[in-house]
Amino acid sequence: MIRNDHGIKKHPIKVRNTQTNSIVECVHQMISNILRTFKIHDTTVDEEDPWSGLLAAMKFTIRSTVHTATQHTPMQLVFGRDAFFNIAHDANWRYIKECKQRLIKINNHREN
């Protein structure tokens, strides 16, 4: 059996260092917020597989939400297309990097 891990190296996370899981924690928080605001009582849910529709809606929401640091959606950055309109999107990666660095400096200054 050929195993293709796409060059990803495993790094165990230390229990006391929660910052290493920050991206995962942010996504989990976003998923819980979406589930909390999703009007399940007003929606027809498949009795056999209730999660498929909810997960599809959550995935689309996450992929089409503008990120505060990049000012773009993940769908625009990864696929080069807009989520709602069938138009090409060309990301200015230098500008995005500068904005992220500026936010990091502001947050570091506020923390210190």
C-alpha positions as CSV (number, residue, x, y, z in Angstrom):
1,M,0.0,0.0,0.0
2,I,1.4,3.4,-1.0
3,R,1.0,6.1,1.5
4,N,0.9,9.7,0.3
5,D,1.1,12.2,3.1
6,H,1.8,15.1,0.7
7,G,5.0,16.0,2.6
8,I,3.1,16.8,5.8
9,K,5.2,16.1,8.9
10,K,3.4,15.1,12.2
11,H,4.2,17.2,15.2
12,P,2.7,16.2,18.5
13,I,1.0,19.0,20.4
14,K,1.9,19.7,24.0
15,V,-1.1,19.8,26.3
16,R,0.1,23.0,28.1
17,N,0.8,24.9,24.9
18,T,-2.6,25.7,23.6
19,Q,-1.4,28.3,21.1
20,T,-0.2,25.6,18.8
21,N,-3.8,24.6,18.2
22,S,-5.0,28.2,17.6
23,I,-6.1,27.7,13.9
24,V,-8.0,24.6,14.7
25,E,-9.6,26.2,17.8
26,C,-10.7,29.2,15.6
27,V,-12.3,26.9,13.1
28,H,-14.0,24.9,15.9
29,Q,-15.3,28.2,17.4
30,M,-16.6,29.3,13.9
31,I,-18.4,25.9,13.4
32,S,-20.0,26.1,16.9
33,N,-21.2,29.7,16.2
34,I,-22.6,28.6,12.8
35,L,-24.4,25.7,14.4
36,R,-25.7,27.9,17.2
37,T,-27.2,30.4,14.8
38,F,-28.5,27.9,12.3
39,K,-32.2,27.7,12.6
40,I,-32.5,23.9,12.9
41,H,-36.1,24.0,14.2
42,D,-37.2,25.9,11.1
43,T,-35.3,23.7,8.6
44,T,-36.3,20.3,7.2
45,V,-33.5,17.9,8.2
46,D,-33.0,14.5,6.7
47,E,-33.8,12.0,9.4
48,E,-31.2,9.4,8.3
49,D,-28.3,11.8,7.7
50,P,-29.0,15.1,9.4
51,W,-25.3,16.2,9.3
52,S,-24.8,16.2,5.6
53,G,-26.9,19.3,4.9
54,L,-25.6,21.1,8.0
55,L,-21.9,20.3,7.2
56,A,-22.4,21.4,3.5
57,A,-23.9,24.7,4.7
58,M,-21.1,25.2,7.2
59,K,-18.4,24.5,4.7
60,F,-19.8,27.0,2.2
61,T,-20.1,29.6,5.0
62,I,-16.5,29.2,6.1
63,R,-15.2,29.2,2.5
64,S,-17.2,32.4,1.5
65,T,-16.6,34.5,4.6
66,V,-14.1,37.4,4.3
67,H,-11.2,37.0,6.7
68,T,-10.2,40.1,8.6
69,A,-6.5,39.7,8.1
70,T,-6.5,38.9,4.4
71,Q,-9.7,40.9,3.4
72,H,-10.5,37.9,1.1
73,T,-12.4,34.7,1.3
74,P,-10.6,31.4,1.5
75,M,-12.3,30.4,-1.8
76,Q,-10.9,33.5,-3.5
77,L,-7.4,32.8,-2.3
78,V,-7.4,29.0,-2.9
79,F,-9.3,28.7,-6.1
80,G,-8.9,32.2,-7.6
81,R,-12.7,32.5,-8.1
82,D,-15.4,34.3,-6.2
83,A,-17.9,32.1,-4.2
84,F,-21.0,33.9,-5.3
85,F,-20.2,35.2,-8.8
86,N,-18.4,33.3,-11.5
87,I,-15.6,35.8,-11.8
88,A,-11.8,35.3,-11.6
89,H,-10.1,36.8,-8.5
90,D,-6.5,37.8,-8.5
91,A,-5.0,38.1,-5.0
92,N,-2.3,40.6,-4.3
93,W,-0.2,38.4,-2.0
94,R,2.3,41.1,-1.2
95,Y,-0.4,43.4,0.1
96,I,-2.0,40.5,2.1
97,K,1.3,39.7,3.7
98,E,1.9,43.4,4.6
99,C,-1.6,43.6,6.2
100,K,-1.1,40.4,8.2
101,Q,2.3,41.7,9.4
102,R,0.7,45.0,10.4
103,L,-2.0,43.2,12.4
104,I,0.6,41.0,14.1
105,K,2.5,44.1,15.2
106,I,-0.6,45.8,16.5
107,N,-1.6,42.7,18.4
108,N,1.9,42.3,19.8
109,H,2.0,45.9,20.9
110,R,-1.4,45.5,22.6
111,E,-0.4,42.4,24.4
112,N,2.9,43.8,25.6
